[in-house]
Amino acid sequence: MPRKLVALFSCTSGVSVANVYFAQPLLDRLAADFGVSLGAIGGVVTATQAGSVLALLFLVPLGDQHDRRRLARLQLVGLVLALAWLAMSRSAFGLMAGMLAVGLLGTAMTQGMIAYAASVAAPQERGRVVGAAQAGVVLGLLLARVWSGVIADLAGWRGVYAGSAAVMVMLAALIWRQLPAQAVPARRLPYFKLVRSTLALLLTNRMLRVRGSLALLMFAVFSIFWSALALPLSAPPLSLSHSAIGAFGLLGAAGALFAGRAGRWADQGWSQRTSAAALALLLLAWIPLSFLETSLWWLAVGILLLDVGCQALHVTNQALIFQGSTEAHSRLVGCYMLFYAVGSGAGALASTAVYARGGWPGVCILGACVSVAALMVWATSVERPGTRGVCGQF
């Protein structure tokens, strides 16, 4: 695949996903502006994840039956309108509705681009191409936190979403002209059969179930940390600005580097080793993270470990589920990311609720427990000596 096209998929995926995560460093400000308690403000993140679930069920599968380029154009227009709505919201209901819409369309764009990239890549380079697209997603997540922190300090949280709408309009010019056309199937499934076939994959594809379960727990860990982080950092005695809080996202740049590397390791058949190392990092990260109130240097170390572990496991998961035919890539990524949305939404709600009762130590205990659960799920899926089957590929 030409490097320019790989870069376009990566850039589009990153910019699209950023919209879904702008709210995380702003939860304290949103709580104050809309009169929502700190224990319940995690519902803002959950609203975006609810939109993600709807997208994965009802929008992303369309890529297997329709022209992905046309779908991307329509979704982009809808995302710009949703961002504008959110920037003008004046009530808690309007806020939640806007978050739902941004989660819906931002997720549809992001996962549509990843499936698009996987379907046009040759089998021997699929892990590398998916890894590059996922690296764009990682950078989008990092820039989302930095953008939202800096712009919120300069122009308020509404400026974050208004500015993003303007960026998406500029991106539209590239998407309109540069994305390659793809042949659509001569015979199309009726829409509701398409949706049912998406859910049927969960029953018939064991690789998807195992890797999806790991994704659910992994993204719960990720969301537990990032959803609660702004609360202790913005409160006394630290009292950091939103720009400073958002800047911690830059420490996860190592995750983007390892995303591409993990894809290459998956192409070479090292997915099992990569999974084990990534899950170990998820668990170990909570040791330095627990010292946040003692030293921000420990926080930095913990962020590096957490982001590298999450992104390496995420890319390995996707490389494995995309093995085989390209005819169901959109549905496969839709099913896989359903686990992600459930884990991320549940992690956000649990994180802020636990923080309201147990503070940062409670959040760290919660994150470590979920990390242990992920390690146990992986361990039970590993092929034991003397057994046969495909379980060892997981």
N, C-alpha and C positions, 0 to 999 in steps of 0.2 A: 504494500500500500504506500502511495506517495506520502512523504513526510508532511506536506502541507495539509493533506486531507486528515491525517492522524492528528495534527495540531488543531484543525478546525473542530473535530469531534471532541477533543480534550477541552478546548476553550468553551465550546457551547455547553458541554456537560457541567463545567465548573461554574460558569456564570449563572446557569439555570438553578443549580442546587443552592447557590449562595442565598437566593431569596427565601429558601425554606428555613434558614438558620440565622437570619438577621436578628430575630427576637431574643436569642439566648443571652447576649450580654446586656439586654435592655429590660430584663424582667422587673428589676426594682423600679425603674422609671415608669414602665407601663402600669405596674401595681399602684403607684402613686397617682398617676394621671386618671386612671379609670376606677379608683377606689376598690381595688381587689386586694385581698389579704395575701401576704407572702406565701402562706401555706397553699393557696389555691391558684396562684399566678402561673404555676406550671401547666395549667390548662391551656394557656396560650400555645405552648409547644405541642401539647396534645392535639389541639385543633389543627395545626399544620400536619401532624401525622395522620389524623383522621382523613384529611384531604388526600394525603399520600395513599392511604388504603383504597379510597375511591378511585384514584387514578390507576393504581395497579390492577384493580379488578375490572374497570370499565373503559379505560383509555389506552393504557399501554398495550394490551393484546391486539388492538387494531393494527399495529405495525406489521403483524404477520399476514394481514389480508389486504392492506391498502398501501398506497404510495407513502412511504415514510417522509419524503420531502414535503409533500402537501400537508401531512399531519403536523409536521414541525412548524410550518408556517402558521397554521390555524392556532396551534397551541401558544405560539409566541404572541400573537395578537391578544389572545385571551389573558395571558400572563401580564402583559402591559396594563390592560384594563384593571385587573385585580390589584396590581400594585398601586395604581392611581386611587382606587377605591379605599385601600387601606390607609394611604396617606391622608385621606380626607375624613376618616372615621371619627365620629364624635361620641359614640356610646360603646359600652362593653359588648353589646350585641354586634354592632358594626365591626368592632375589632375582631371578634371571633369569626364572623362571616368572612372577613377579608383574609384572615389567617388560613381558614379552610380552603378558600379559593386559591391562594398562593401555594399552599401545600399540594393541592390538586394539580395545578398546571405546571408548577415548578418541577414536581416529581415526574409528571408525564414527559416533559421535555428532557430531563436528565436521563431517565431510564430508557426512553426512546432512543436517545443518542448512543447509549452504551450498546443496546441491542442492534442498532443500525451499524455501528462500527464492527461488532462481532460478526454480523451477517455478510459484510463485504470483505472481511479479512480472510486470507487463505488459512486453512486449518493449522499449518505449521507456524503461523505467526499470530494466531488468535490470542494467545496469552499475552504476548507483547502489546498488541493493539488494545486489548481490554485493559491491560495495566496502564497504558498511556492515557486512555479515557478516564480511568479511575484516578490517576494522578491529577488530572484536571479537576475532578471532583474534590480531591483533598485540598488542592490549592483554593478552590472555590469556598470550601468550608473555612479555611484559614483567613482568606480575604473577607469573608462575610463578617467574621468577628472584628477584624481590624476596621473594615469599612463602617460597620454599625457603631463601633466605639468612637471613632474619630468624627464621623458626620453627626452623631447624636450630640457630641460636645459642641460642635460648631453650629448646627442648625436644628437640633432637636430630633427626636425619634422619627417624626413625620418626614424630615428631610432624607432620612435613610431610604425610605420606600419611594419617595418622589425621585430621588437621584437614581435609584436602581431602575425605575421605569424608563428614564432617559437612556441609561446604558443599554437596556434591552432593545430600545428602538434603534440604536446605532448597530447593535449586533444583527438586527434583522436584515440589513443590507447584505451581509456576508452569507447568512443562511439562505436568503432568497436566491442567490446566484451560484454558490459554490457547492452545495450539497449534491452528491450524485443521484441521478434517478435510478430507481430499481424496478425491475419487472414485477408486476403483481400477479398473484396466482390466477390462473384461468378460471378456476372454480373457487368461489368464496363460501365459507360457512356463514349461515345466518348469524346475526349478531349475538343472539342469546345462546346459540350453540357454541359460538366462539368463547363466550364467557364461561359456559359450563366446561368446555374442554380445558380452559385454563385451570379451573379448580380440580379437574380430573387428574391433572399432572401431579397434584399433591398425593394422590392415591397410588399412582403407577410408577412414580420416579423416586426410588429410594435415595439416590444421591441428593436429590432436591430436598427431601425431608431432613436428612442428616445435616447437610450444609445449611439449610434454612434454620434449623434449630440452633446451630452454632451462631448464625447471624443474629437471631433474636436476642440471645444472651449477650453477645458481643456489643450490639448497639444499645442494649439496656445499660451496660457498663459505661459506654461512651456518653450516653445521655444523662446518666446519674451524675457524672462528673461535671459536664459542661453546663447543665441546667442549673446546678447549685453554685457554681464557681463565683458568679457575680455577687451573690449574697454576702459571703464573708469578706470578699475583697472590697466591696463598696461600703461596708459598715466599719465603724470604729473598732480597733485603733488604726487599721490600714487606710480606710477611706480613700481608695484609689479612684481616679477618674475613669469614665467609660473608655477613653482612649487607651489608658494603661491596661485596663482589663482586656480589651480587645487585642492588644498587642501580644498577649500571652499565646494567642492562636498561632502567631508566627513560629513559635517553638515547634509546632507540629510539622514544619516543612520537611523534616526527616521522614515523616510518613509518606509524603509525595514521592520521595526518592525510593523508598522501599516498596511502594506500590508497583512501580515499573519493574523493579528487580524481582519482586515476588511473582509477577506474571511470567518472567523468563524462567524462574525456577520451576513453575508449574509446567511450562512447555518441556522442560528437561526431566519431568517425572519426579520432582522432589516435593510434591504437594504435602505429603505426610509430615516430613521434617519441618517444612515451613509452618504448618498448622501447629505443631507441638511448640515450636519456638515462640510463635505469636501468642498462643494462649498463656505460656509461661510469663511473657512480658506483661500481659493484661493483669495477671495476679500480682506480680512483683511491683507494678507501678503504684499500687496503693500504699506501699511502705513509705516512699518519699512524699507522696501526696498527703499522707496523714500529718506531716510536719508543716503544713501550709502556715499555720498560725505562729510557727517558730521562725521559719525562714522561707523567703520567696525563692531562694536558690533550690531548695528541695522541691518546691512546686514545679520549677522549670524541669528538673530531672524527671519527675513523675509524668509530666505532660509528654516529654519525649518518648518515654517507654510506652505510655498508653496509646499515643497516636501511631507509633511504628507497629505495635502489636495489632491494633484494629485494622489498619490499612493492609498489612501483609495478609491477614486472615481473610479480609474481604475480597481481595483480588484473587487469592487462591480459591476461595469458594466459587467465584464467578467463572474462573477458568475451567473448573471442574464441571459445573452444570452446563456450560456451553459446548462441551465435547459432543461430537456427533452432528446430526442434521441441523441445518440453519433454519428449517421451516417453522420452528416453534421458539425461536430465540426471544421474541417479544413476550410471549406467554411465560417462558421460563424465568426471565428477569422479573416479570410482574409477580409471579408466585414467590420467587426468592425475596424480593423486596417487601412483600407482605409481612414476612417475618421481621424484617428490619423496622417497618413502620410500627408494628405492635410493640417490639422491644423498645424502640426509641420513645414512643408515647408513654408506655408504662414506666420507663425509667425516669422520664421527666416528672410525672405525677408523684412517683414514690420519692424521688430525690428532694423536691421542695417540701413535701409533707414530713419526711424524716428530718430535714434540716430545721423545720419549725419546732420540732420536739427534742431532737438530740444534737443539734448543731453540726459542725463539720465532722467531728469524730463519728457521729451516727451515719453520715453520708459515706465515709470511708469504710465503715464496717459493712454497710449495705453493698457497696461496690465490690468489696473483696469477696463477699458471700456469693454474689452473682458470677464473679470470675471463677470461683471454685466450681460452681455448677456447670459453667461452660467447659472447663477442663474435664469434668466427669463425663459429660455428654460425648466429648471427643474420645475419651479413653474407652468408653463402652462400644464405640463404633470401629475400633481398631481390630484388624484381623489377628486372632490369636495363633501362636505356633501350632501347626498341625491342622488348621482349618483351611477351607477353600472358599472362594467366592470373590465377589467384588467389594466386599466390605473393607478390605485393606486399602482401597483407593481413596477412601473418604478422608 
